[in-house]
């Protein structure tokens, strides 16, 4: 599998800020911050 997202053309949504939170199950979660702003991006166009 060369590139799982090779033919992806739809934009994705990412947020400007994230934070870590520990759940009641003691697992660590990455969540979107309350003040974060959504933005569209194209992961294949921005790949390194």
The first five atom37 places (N, CA, C, CB, O) and aatype in JSON, in Angstrom:
{
  "aatype": [20, 20, 20, 20, 20, 20, 20, 20, 20, 20, 20, 20, 20, 20, 20, 20, 20, 20, 20, 20, 20, 20, 20, 20, 20, 20, 20, 20, 20, 20, 20, 20, 20, 20, 20, 20, 20, 20, 20, 20, 20, 20, 20, 20, 20, 20, 20, 20],
  "atom_mask": [
    [1, 1, 1, 1, 1],
    [1, 1, 1, 1, 1],
    [1, 1, 1, 1, 1],
    [1, 1, 1, 1, 1],
    [1, 1, 1, 1, 1],
    [1, 1, 1, 1, 1],
    [1, 1, 1, 1, 1],
    [1, 1, 1, 1, 1],
    [1, 1, 1, 1, 1],
    [1, 1, 1, 1, 1],
    [1, 1, 1, 1, 1],
    [1, 1, 1, 1, 1],
    [1, 1, 1, 1, 1],
    [1, 1, 1, 1, 1],
    [1, 1, 1, 1, 1],
    [1, 1, 1, 1, 1],
    [1, 1, 1, 1, 1],
    [1, 1, 1, 1, 1],
    [1, 1, 1, 1, 1],
    [1, 1, 1, 1, 1],
    [1, 1, 1, 1, 1],
    [1, 1, 1, 1, 1],
    [1, 1, 1, 1, 1],
    [1, 1, 1, 1, 1],
    [1, 1, 1, 1, 1],
    [1, 1, 1, 1, 1],
    [1, 1, 1, 1, 1],
    [1, 1, 1, 1, 1],
    [1, 1, 1, 1, 1],
    [1, 1, 1, 1, 1],
    [1, 1, 1, 1, 1],
    [1, 1, 1, 1, 1],
    [1, 1, 1, 1, 1],
    [1, 1, 1, 1, 1],
    [1, 1, 1, 1, 1],
    [1, 1, 1, 1, 1],
    [1, 1, 1, 1, 1],
    [1, 1, 1, 1, 1],
    [1, 1, 1, 1, 1],
    [1, 1, 1, 1, 1],
    [1, 1, 1, 1, 1],
    [1, 1, 1, 1, 1],
    [1, 1, 1, 1, 1],
    [1, 1, 1, 1, 1],
    [1, 1, 1, 1, 1],
    [1, 1, 1, 1, 1],
    [1, 1, 1, 1, 1],
    [1, 1, 1, 1, 1]
  ],
  "atom_positions": [
    [[0.86, -1.17, 0.0], [0.0, 0.0, 0.0], [0.91, 1.24, 0.0], [-0.98, 0.0, 1.24], [1.46, 1.62, 1.03]],
    [[1.04, 1.83, -1.16], [1.95, 2.97, -1.32], [1.52, 4.17, -0.49], [2.03, 3.36, -2.79], [2.3, 4.71, 0.3]],
    [[0.27, 4.57, -0.67], [-0.23, 5.74, 0.06], [-1.73, 5.57, 0.26], [0.08, 7.07, -0.71], [-2.5, 5.6, -0.7]],
    [[-2.12, 5.38, 1.47], [-3.52, 5.11, 1.81], [-4.46, 6.2, 1.3], [-3.68, 4.97, 3.3], [-5.59, 5.9, 0.91]],
    [[-4.02, 7.44, 1.29], [-4.88, 8.56, 0.91], [-4.51, 9.15, -0.45], [-4.82, 9.64, 1.97], [-4.77, 10.33, -0.71]],
    [[-3.92, 8.35, -1.29], [-3.42, 8.83, -2.58], [-4.49, 9.49, -3.44], [-2.8, 7.69, -3.34], [-4.2, 10.46, -4.14]],
    [[-5.71, 8.98, -3.4], [-6.78, 9.5, -4.26], [-7.81, 10.33, -3.49], [-7.48, 8.36, -4.96], [-8.93, 10.52, -3.97]],
    [[-7.45, 10.8, -2.32], [-8.34, 11.63, -1.53], [-8.39, 13.04, -2.12], [-7.89, 11.67, -0.05], [-7.36, 13.68, -2.31]],
    [[-9.59, 13.5, -2.42], [-9.7, 14.84, -2.98], [-10.52, 15.78, -2.09], [-10.32, 14.78, -4.36], [-10.49, 16.99, -2.28]],
    [[-11.25, 15.23, -1.14], [-12.09, 16.04, -0.27], [-11.23, 16.73, 0.79], [-13.18, 15.18, 0.4], [-10.28, 16.14, 1.29]],
    [[-11.55, 17.98, 1.12], [-10.8, 18.65, 2.18], [-11.12, 18.04, 3.55], [-11.11, 20.16, 2.19], [-12.21, 17.5, 3.75]],
    [[-10.2, 18.13, 4.46], [-10.38, 17.68, 5.82], [-10.53, 18.91, 6.7], [-9.18, 16.79, 6.3], [-10.26, 20.04, 6.27]],
    [[-10.96, 18.7, 7.92], [-11.08, 19.79, 8.9], [-10.05, 19.55, 10.0], [-12.54, 19.87, 9.5], [-9.91, 18.44, 10.52]],
    [[-9.33, 20.6, 10.33], [-8.44, 20.56, 11.49], [-8.71, 21.8, 12.33], [-6.92, 20.49, 11.05], [-9.34, 22.75, 11.86]],
    [[-8.24, 21.77, 13.54], [-8.5, 22.88, 14.46], [-7.2, 23.57, 14.83], [-9.22, 22.38, 15.73], [-6.12, 22.99, 14.74]],
    [[-7.31, 24.81, 15.23], [-6.14, 25.62, 15.53], [-5.46, 25.25, 16.85], [-6.52, 27.07, 15.56], [-4.3, 25.6, 17.06]],
    [[-6.17, 24.55, 17.74], [-5.59, 24.25, 19.05], [-6.22, 22.99, 19.63], [-5.79, 25.44, 20.0], [-7.42, 22.76, 19.51]],
    [[-5.38, 22.19, 20.27], [-5.83, 20.95, 20.92], [-5.29, 20.93, 22.34], [-5.35, 19.69, 20.13], [-4.39, 21.69, 22.69]],
    [[-5.86, 20.04, 23.16], [-5.35, 19.88, 24.52], [-5.48, 18.42, 24.94], [-6.12, 20.79, 25.51], [-6.28, 17.67, 24.39]],
    [[-4.67, 18.04, 25.9], [-4.71, 16.68, 26.45], [-5.65, 16.68, 27.65], [-3.29, 16.19, 26.85], [-5.65, 17.6, 28.46]],
    [[-6.45, 15.62, 27.75], [-7.33, 15.44, 28.91], [-7.27, 13.99, 29.34], [-8.8, 15.87, 28.59], [-7.21, 13.08, 28.51]],
    [[-7.29, 13.77, 30.65], [-7.34, 12.42, 31.17], [-8.79, 12.1, 31.51], [-6.42, 12.26, 32.43], [-9.43, 12.83, 32.27]],
    [[-9.3, 11.02, 30.94], [-10.69, 10.63, 31.15], [-10.88, 9.91, 32.47], [-11.17, 9.76, 30.02], [-9.91, 9.58, 33.16]],
    [[-12.12, 9.66, 32.82], [-12.43, 8.95, 34.07], [-11.93, 7.51, 34.02], [-13.94, 8.97, 34.33], [-11.82, 6.85, 35.06]],
    [[-11.61, 7.03, 32.82], [-11.06, 5.69, 32.66], [-9.53, 5.68, 32.71], [-11.53, 5.09, 31.34], [-8.89, 4.66, 32.44]],
    [[-8.94, 6.83, 33.06], [-7.49, 7.04, 33.18], [-6.76, 7.0, 31.84], [-6.91, 6.0, 34.09], [-5.53, 6.94, 31.82]],
    [[-7.48, 7.04, 30.73], [-6.86, 7.15, 29.41], [-6.64, 8.61, 29.07], [-7.72, 6.45, 28.33], [-7.42, 9.47, 29.47]],
    [[-5.58, 8.88, 28.33], [-5.26, 10.23, 27.9], [-5.89, 10.46, 26.53], [-3.73, 10.46, 27.85], [-5.73, 9.64, 25.62]],
    [[-6.61, 11.57, 26.37], [-7.3, 11.9, 25.13], [-6.82, 13.25, 24.61], [-8.82, 11.91, 25.33], [-6.54, 14.16, 25.38]],
    [[-6.74, 13.36, 23.29], [-6.46, 14.65, 22.64], [-7.81, 15.19, 22.21], [-5.46, 14.51, 21.42], [-8.54, 14.55, 21.45]],
    [[-8.15, 16.39, 22.68], [-9.44, 16.99, 22.37], [-9.24, 18.4, 21.8], [-10.34, 17.04, 23.63], [-8.19, 19.01, 21.97]],
    [[-10.25, 18.89, 21.15], [-10.22, 20.24, 20.6], [-10.43, 21.24, 21.73], [-11.32, 20.42, 19.49], [-11.33, 21.08, 22.55]],
    [[-9.6, 22.27, 21.79], [-9.73, 23.31, 22.8], [-11.01, 24.11, 22.58], [-8.51, 24.25, 22.79], [-11.49, 24.22, 21.45]],
    [[-11.55, 24.67, 23.65], [-12.8, 25.44, 23.55], [-12.68, 26.64, 22.63], [-13.23, 25.91, 24.92], [-13.64, 27.0, 21.95]],
    [[-11.51, 27.27, 22.59], [-11.33, 28.47, 21.77], [-10.77, 28.17, 20.37], [-10.41, 29.44, 22.48], [-10.43, 29.09, 19.63]],
    [[-10.66, 26.9, 20.01], [-10.07, 26.51, 18.72], [-10.98, 26.89, 17.56], [-9.79, 25.01, 18.7], [-12.21, 26.86, 17.68]],
    [[-10.35, 27.23, 16.46], [-11.08, 27.59, 15.24], [-10.9, 26.47, 14.21], [-10.59, 28.97, 14.67], [-9.78, 26.0, 14.01]],
    [[-11.98, 26.04, 13.55], [-11.84, 25.02, 12.5], [-11.3, 25.64, 11.22], [-13.2, 24.33, 12.23], [-11.56, 26.81, 10.91]],
    [[-10.55, 24.85, 10.47], [-10.07, 25.3, 9.16], [-10.0, 24.09, 8.22], [-8.68, 26.0, 9.28], [-9.69, 22.98, 8.65]],
    [[-10.28, 24.33, 6.96], [-10.19, 23.26, 5.97], [-8.75, 23.17, 5.47], [-11.18, 23.51, 4.79], [-8.05, 24.18, 5.35]],
    [[-8.34, 21.94, 5.19], [-7.03, 21.76, 4.55], [-7.06, 20.48, 3.72], [-5.9, 21.7, 5.61], [-7.92, 19.62, 3.9]],
    [[-6.11, 20.38, 2.82], [-5.98, 19.23, 1.93], [-4.67, 18.52, 2.3], [-6.0, 19.66, 0.41], [-3.59, 18.98, 1.94]],
    [[-4.76, 17.39, 3.02], [-3.54, 16.75, 3.53], [-2.56, 16.34, 2.43], [-3.92, 15.54, 4.32], [-1.35, 16.35, 2.66]],
    [[-3.04, 15.98, 1.26], [-2.14, 15.57, 0.19], [-1.39, 16.75, -0.41], [-2.91, 14.84, -0.9], [-0.26, 16.59, -0.87]],
    [[-1.98, 17.91, -0.41], [-1.31, 19.1, -0.93], [-0.3, 19.66, 0.07], [-2.33, 20.17, -1.29], [0.64, 20.35, -0.31]],
    [[-0.51, 19.36, 1.35], [0.36, 19.9, 2.39], [1.33, 18.87, 2.94], [-0.47, 20.47, 3.51], [2.04, 19.14, 3.91]],
    [[1.37, 17.68, 2.34], [2.25, 16.62, 2.82], [3.71, 17.02, 2.63], [1.96, 15.3, 2.1], [4.06, 17.71, 1.67]],
    [[4.54, 16.58, 3.55], [5.97, 16.9, 3.46], [6.65, 16.02, 2.44], [6.66, 16.74, 4.83], [7.85, 16.14, 2.22]]
  ]
}
